[in-house]
Amino acid sequence: MEARAPWADPVLMTADELLQRSDDYWRYELVDGRLVRMPPTGSKHGRIVMALLRVVDRFVEEAQLGVVFPPETGFWTSAAGAPDTVLAPDLAFVQASRAPDPQAEGFPRLAPDLVVEVASPSQGQPEMRVKAQRWLTAGVRVVWLVFPETRTVEVRRAQEPAHVVTDHDELSGDDVLPGFVFPIRTLFS
């Protein structure tokens, strides 16, 4: 795995500096202290993210499992003493027992239990898998990589091979979202 994103800004920055950065209408992440600008996504990406947000948030709220975070919520995932890394998934879930204080400012310094990343047209599978590995290394229990072009979802866990779910299958919450099932085909229709 590459140590940092090759497209990242060469100037080092901290998580606090990222939080204070003036709004210039771009989304950013911080990877090993380097600012990474993320282009806007298209309508297909947005529809898929919204569909997942609606269904996961409804399920989590009804079962009182924790908190669902939308895109642009950054999570500070770097180890103490390492250059700051703040990643912003398309969807994140944190169990109630680990949920950050709702009144706290700044980026939560924790790895979510579940992260969803939807590939945009500019992101290939190798890049998405590197990002998933970064999440897993930070402590995320499950990463769902959604690939609209192949109509598949890769379910990734640390120390396990990826499990590919096709649009003929259902996506399961397993032990992170117990009882959650969602037919994949509805994401791509």
Sine and cosine of phi, psi and omega as CSV:
sin_phi,cos_phi,sin_psi,cos_psi,sin_omega,cos_omega
0.00,0.00,0.70,-0.71,0.01,-1.00
-0.93,0.37,0.61,-0.79,-0.07,-1.00
-0.91,0.42,-0.55,0.83,0.01,-1.00
-0.55,-0.84,0.22,-0.98,0.01,-1.00
-0.94,0.33,0.80,-0.60,-0.05,-1.00
-0.91,0.40,-0.33,0.94,-0.03,-1.00
-1.00,-0.06,0.09,1.00,-0.08,-1.00
-0.97,0.26,0.46,-0.89,0.09,-1.00
-0.90,0.44,0.70,-0.71,-0.05,-1.00
-0.97,0.26,-0.15,0.99,-0.02,-1.00
-1.00,0.09,0.79,-0.62,0.00,-1.00
-0.96,0.27,0.57,-0.82,-0.04,-1.00
-0.59,-0.81,0.39,-0.92,0.06,-1.00
-0.98,-0.22,0.24,-0.97,0.06,-1.00
-0.87,0.49,-0.65,0.76,0.02,-1.00
-0.90,0.44,-0.63,0.78,0.04,-1.00
-0.92,0.40,-0.61,0.79,0.06,-1.00
-0.89,0.46,-0.69,0.73,0.00,-1.00
-0.89,0.46,-0.57,0.82,-0.04,-1.00
-1.00,0.05,-0.09,1.00,-0.05,-1.00
-0.86,0.51,0.70,-0.71,-0.01,-1.00
-0.93,0.36,0.52,-0.86,-0.07,-1.00
-0.95,0.30,0.88,-0.47,0.08,-1.00
-0.88,-0.48,0.33,0.95,0.10,-1.00
0.96,0.28,0.21,0.98,0.11,-0.99
-0.96,-0.28,0.40,-0.92,0.19,-0.98
-1.00,-0.09,0.58,-0.81,0.00,-1.00
-0.73,-0.68,0.45,-0.89,0.24,-0.97
-0.80,-0.60,0.27,-0.96,0.04,-1.00
-0.86,-0.51,0.87,-0.50,-0.03,-1.00
-0.87,-0.50,0.92,-0.39,-0.04,-1.00
0.78,0.63,0.68,0.74,0.05,-1.00
0.99,0.13,0.00,1.00,-0.05,-1.00
-0.94,-0.34,0.74,-0.67,-0.05,-1.00
-0.95,0.30,0.78,-0.63,0.03,-1.00
-0.87,-0.48,0.90,-0.44,0.01,-1.00
-1.00,0.09,0.71,-0.70,-0.06,-1.00
-0.89,-0.45,0.84,-0.55,-0.02,-1.00
-0.93,0.36,0.37,-0.93,0.07,-1.00
-0.88,0.48,0.43,-0.90,0.02,-1.00
-0.99,-0.15,0.17,-0.99,-0.01,-1.00
-1.00,-0.03,-0.04,-1.00,-0.09,-1.00
-0.92,0.39,-0.62,0.79,0.01,-1.00
-0.87,0.49,-0.72,0.69,0.03,-1.00
-0.85,0.53,-0.75,0.67,-0.01,-1.00
-0.87,0.49,-0.66,0.75,0.01,-1.00
-0.91,0.42,-0.65,0.76,0.01,-1.00
-0.91,0.41,-0.71,0.71,0.01,-1.00
-0.88,0.48,-0.71,0.71,-0.01,-1.00
-0.90,0.45,-0.64,0.77,0.02,-1.00
-0.87,0.49,-0.71,0.70,0.02,-1.00
-0.92,0.39,-0.66,0.75,0.04,-1.00
-0.85,0.52,-0.72,0.69,-0.02,-1.00
-0.87,0.50,-0.77,0.63,-0.12,-0.99
-0.95,0.30,-0.66,0.75,-0.01,-1.00
-0.94,0.34,-0.70,0.72,-0.02,-1.00
-0.89,0.46,-0.68,0.73,0.02,-1.00
-0.87,0.49,-0.72,0.69,0.00,-1.00
-0.88,0.47,-0.73,0.68,-0.03,-1.00
-0.90,0.44,-0.67,0.74,-0.01,-1.00
-0.91,0.41,-0.72,0.70,-0.01,-1.00
-0.89,0.45,-0.61,0.79,-0.02,-1.00
-1.00,0.00,-0.06,1.00,-0.01,-1.00
0.79,0.62,0.77,0.64,-0.07,-1.00
-1.00,0.01,-0.42,0.91,-0.06,-1.00
0.32,-0.95,-0.65,-0.76,-0.10,-1.00
-0.77,-0.64,0.69,-0.73,0.11,-0.99
-0.96,-0.26,0.73,-0.69,0.00,-1.00
-0.93,-0.38,0.68,-0.73,-0.01,-1.00
-0.99,0.12,0.06,-1.00,0.07,-1.00
-0.83,0.56,0.38,-0.93,0.01,-1.00
0.98,0.20,-0.06,1.00,0.13,-0.99
-0.99,0.12,0.89,-0.46,-0.02,-1.00
-1.00,0.01,0.60,-0.80,0.07,-1.00
-0.86,-0.51,0.80,-0.60,-0.01,-1.00
-0.99,0.11,0.95,-0.30,-0.18,-0.98
-0.93,-0.38,-0.05,1.00,-0.05,-1.00
-0.97,0.23,0.45,-0.89,0.05,-1.00
-0.95,0.31,0.47,-0.89,0.04,-1.00
-0.83,0.55,0.72,-0.69,0.01,-1.00
1.00,-0.01,-0.29,0.96,0.03,-1.00
-1.00,0.04,0.36,-0.93,0.10,-0.99
-0.83,0.56,0.58,-0.82,-0.10,-1.00
-0.91,0.41,0.68,-0.73,0.15,-0.99
-0.81,-0.59,0.83,-0.56,0.06,-1.00
-0.79,-0.61,0.91,-0.41,-0.02,-1.00
-0.94,-0.35,0.55,-0.83,-0.02,-1.00
-0.81,-0.58,0.99,-0.16,-0.01,-1.00
-0.97,0.24,0.14,-0.99,0.07,-1.00
-0.96,0.27,-0.43,0.90,0.06,-1.00
-0.37,-0.93,0.62,-0.79,0.07,-1.00
-0.66,-0.75,0.55,-0.84,0.08,-1.00
-0.80,-0.59,0.72,-0.69,0.08,-1.00
-0.81,-0.58,0.79,-0.61,0.01,-1.00
-0.87,0.50,0.50,-0.87,-0.06,-1.00
-0.81,0.59,-0.65,0.76,-0.05,-1.00
-0.92,0.39,-0.29,0.96,-0.04,-1.00
-0.91,-0.42,-0.02,1.00,-0.12,-0.99
-0.89,0.46,0.67,-0.74,0.03,-1.00
-0.94,0.35,0.40,-0.92,0.06,-1.00
-0.84,0.54,0.82,-0.57,-0.04,-1.00
-0.90,0.44,-0.32,0.95,0.01,-1.00
-1.00,-0.04,-0.14,0.99,-0.05,-1.00
-0.94,0.34,0.65,-0.76,0.08,-1.00
-1.00,-0.02,0.29,-0.96,0.08,-1.00
1.00,0.04,-0.04,-1.00,-0.01,-1.00
-0.99,0.13,0.76,-0.65,0.09,-1.00
-0.87,0.49,0.73,-0.69,0.01,-1.00
-1.00,-0.07,0.97,0.22,0.01,-1.00
-0.30,-0.96,0.31,-0.95,0.11,-0.99
-0.99,-0.14,0.80,-0.60,0.05,-1.00
-0.86,0.50,0.26,-0.97,0.08,-1.00
-0.98,0.21,-0.59,0.81,0.01,-1.00
-0.74,-0.68,0.69,-0.72,0.10,-1.00
-0.79,-0.62,0.67,-0.74,0.09,-1.00
-0.88,-0.47,0.78,-0.63,0.08,-1.00
-0.83,-0.56,0.84,-0.55,0.03,-1.00
-0.97,-0.22,0.83,-0.56,-0.01,-1.00
-0.92,0.40,0.76,-0.65,0.12,-0.99
-1.00,-0.03,0.20,-0.98,-0.03,-1.00
-0.83,0.56,-0.44,0.90,-0.02,-1.00
-1.00,0.05,-0.05,1.00,-0.06,-1.00
-0.94,-0.33,0.79,-0.61,0.06,-1.00
-1.00,-0.09,0.15,-0.99,-0.01,-1.00
-0.88,0.48,-0.67,0.74,0.01,-1.00
-0.86,0.50,-0.69,0.72,0.01,-1.00
-0.89,0.45,-0.67,0.74,0.00,-1.00
-0.91,0.41,-0.62,0.79,0.00,-1.00
-0.93,0.37,-0.57,0.82,0.09,-1.00
-0.89,0.45,-0.68,0.73,0.01,-1.00
-0.91,0.42,-0.66,0.75,0.05,-1.00
-0.87,0.49,-0.67,0.74,0.01,-1.00
-0.90,0.43,-0.60,0.80,0.05,-1.00
-0.88,0.47,-0.69,0.73,0.04,-1.00
-0.89,0.46,-0.73,0.68,-0.03,-1.00
-0.89,0.45,-0.65,0.76,0.04,-1.00
-0.89,0.46,-0.55,0.83,0.02,-1.00
-0.96,0.28,-0.26,0.97,0.04,-1.00
0.89,-0.46,0.06,1.00,0.07,-1.00
-0.90,0.43,0.68,-0.73,-0.04,-1.00
-0.98,0.20,-0.66,0.75,-0.03,-1.00
-0.63,-0.78,0.68,-0.73,0.11,-0.99
-0.85,-0.52,0.78,-0.63,0.13,-0.99
-0.98,-0.22,0.89,-0.46,0.11,-0.99
-0.98,-0.17,0.89,-0.46,-0.05,-1.00
-0.98,-0.18,0.83,-0.56,0.00,-1.00
-0.90,-0.43,0.99,-0.10,-0.04,-1.00
-0.86,0.50,-0.59,0.81,-0.06,-1.00
-0.91,0.42,-0.57,0.82,0.01,-1.00
-0.98,-0.19,-0.02,1.00,0.01,-1.00
0.83,0.56,0.71,0.71,-0.02,-1.00
-0.74,-0.67,0.31,-0.95,0.13,-0.99
-0.77,-0.63,0.80,-0.60,0.10,-0.99
-1.00,-0.08,0.82,-0.57,0.06,-1.00
-0.99,-0.15,0.87,-0.49,-0.07,-1.00
-0.86,-0.51,0.69,-0.72,0.08,-1.00
-0.74,-0.67,0.45,-0.89,0.04,-1.00
-0.88,0.47,0.62,-0.78,0.09,-1.00
0.89,0.46,0.32,0.95,0.04,-1.00
-0.73,-0.69,0.50,-0.87,0.09,-1.00
-0.93,0.37,0.45,-0.89,0.03,-1.00
-0.91,0.42,0.58,-0.81,0.08,-1.00
-0.93,-0.37,0.85,-0.53,-0.04,-1.00
-0.99,-0.12,0.80,-0.60,0.03,-1.00
-0.94,-0.34,0.81,-0.59,-0.02,-1.00
-0.99,-0.12,0.10,-0.99,-0.03,-1.00
-0.95,0.31,0.06,1.00,0.11,-0.99
-0.99,-0.15,-0.05,1.00,-0.10,-1.00
-0.92,-0.39,0.05,-1.00,0.09,-1.00
-0.94,-0.35,0.59,-0.81,0.08,-1.00
-1.00,0.04,0.76,-0.65,-0.06,-1.00
-0.94,-0.34,0.56,-0.83,0.07,-1.00
-0.99,0.13,-0.14,0.99,0.00,-1.00
0.72,0.70,-0.72,-0.69,-0.06,-1.00
-1.00,0.09,-0.15,0.99,0.02,-1.00
-1.00,0.09,-0.67,0.74,0.08,-1.00
-0.81,-0.59,0.96,0.28,-0.08,-1.00
-0.84,0.55,0.79,-0.62,0.03,-1.00
1.00,-0.04,-0.15,0.99,-0.01,-1.00
-0.98,0.18,0.80,-0.60,0.16,-0.99
-0.66,-0.75,0.60,-0.80,-0.07,-1.00
-0.54,-0.84,0.83,-0.56,0.02,-1.00
-0.94,0.34,0.86,-0.50,-0.07,-1.00
-0.86,0.51,-0.59,0.80,-0.08,-1.00
-0.84,0.55,-0.49,0.87,-0.01,-1.00
-0.93,0.36,-0.34,0.94,0.04,-1.00
-0.94,0.33,-0.52,0.85,-0.17,-0.99
-0.96,-0.29,0.15,0.99,-0.02,-1.00
-0.99,-0.14,0.00,0.00,0.00,0.00
